[in-house]
């Protein structure tokens, strides 16, 4: 009888691990879909509101800048009340805001809605990652970290696919307003909340580390140096990611690439991103988090001349794929790395808020690339900035700490394989 109970418990544990990882992956995928839709239709939104490309790029910057607010609100909720309910509320919130973006009557309203979307986007990552990784086996944490993080790349790929297939139809049917339909599609993630409610259980690690507000505040003060390091690390990582992604469709457009080719190149880059996240996430399980990240960053540095589309179309194809393979390869290590460096009692808030403060510090990069691109060329602006960013990211990682494979439980238990 005891054996039957043990087997049943193990099977249930494995199912919950899969469901928790799937919830984290899908939440980040659908969040990223909405974010990257704007990067692809930026020119059409600018024309609809009678604004310049840098002004619409400013809406992207403000989305990024508001993400720390979401990390505070939803992260603190997750540490006090569990991961599941805040994650469900978050998903519904950003899905509703996405639909409202498609109804925006003016640039000012659109800008405010994109800021609100940033709050939802900022809350999702920390809560979803902590729920998934607390439920996962430490042995596979790096690989699952890469899978969760590359939900972001899958969201970008799906946005490019919708841009290629759905957008032309609605743009022809509703001239000048086809872009609005793309934001309506962003309302679908609300259905994910039903899956989370029905299939995902609260993590045991949260139950063990749950503390009162006094202990919570004391832990924040105690670990402030580690927190500042994570903010610096995430600043460089977000400079790297957003610096190579957000304005890249615009760069290709200035070189004469049509919408179809831009969409295909974006999808190719995101296939590279997903593969890179999984490869380097797994590699980090074997070699350590910092070594995997530094290897990926170094390789991305080598690829810059090909990535800025400066040699030939064939080299551009290779550069687009490899740049995101290595950039998102480094990013694939991040969920595991910064959750391992975070105290257990603060894991809903600590990594997510550090991540989103890094986003805030790096949020100027789309606007900066756009402004310098209009002044010089997008090749020159983006090539120069990304080169400097990659060097900085390598150095910050090199001089940082690591807690590879640390347990998330107070009382170690034998984990089921995810």
Secondary structure as GFF3:
##gff-version 3
##sequence-region A 1 418
A	DSSP	alpha_helix	2	40	.	.	.	ID=ss1
A	DSSP	alpha_helix	42	49	.	.	.	ID=ss2
A	DSSP	alpha_helix	53	65	.	.	.	ID=ss3
A	DSSP	alpha_helix	67	81	.	.	.	ID=ss4
A	DSSP	alpha_helix	83	101	.	.	.	ID=ss5
A	DSSP	alpha_helix	107	134	.	.	.	ID=ss6
A	DSSP	three_ten_helix	138	140	.	.	.	ID=ss7
A	DSSP	alpha_helix	141	149	.	.	.	ID=ss8
A	DSSP	alpha_helix	151	173	.	.	.	ID=ss9
A	DSSP	alpha_helix	178	185	.	.	.	ID=ss10
A	DSSP	three_ten_helix	188	191	.	.	.	ID=ss11
A	DSSP	alpha_helix	192	199	.	.	.	ID=ss12
A	DSSP	alpha_helix	204	209	.	.	.	ID=ss13
A	DSSP	alpha_helix	213	222	.	.	.	ID=ss14
A	DSSP	alpha_helix	224	245	.	.	.	ID=ss15
A	DSSP	alpha_helix	248	254	.	.	.	ID=ss16
A	DSSP	alpha_helix	259	287	.	.	.	ID=ss17
A	DSSP	alpha_helix	289	307	.	.	.	ID=ss18
A	DSSP	alpha_helix	313	340	.	.	.	ID=ss19
A	DSSP	three_ten_helix	344	346	.	.	.	ID=ss20
A	DSSP	alpha_helix	350	362	.	.	.	ID=ss21
A	DSSP	alpha_helix	365	375	.	.	.	ID=ss22
A	DSSP	alpha_helix	378	398	.	.	.	ID=ss23
###
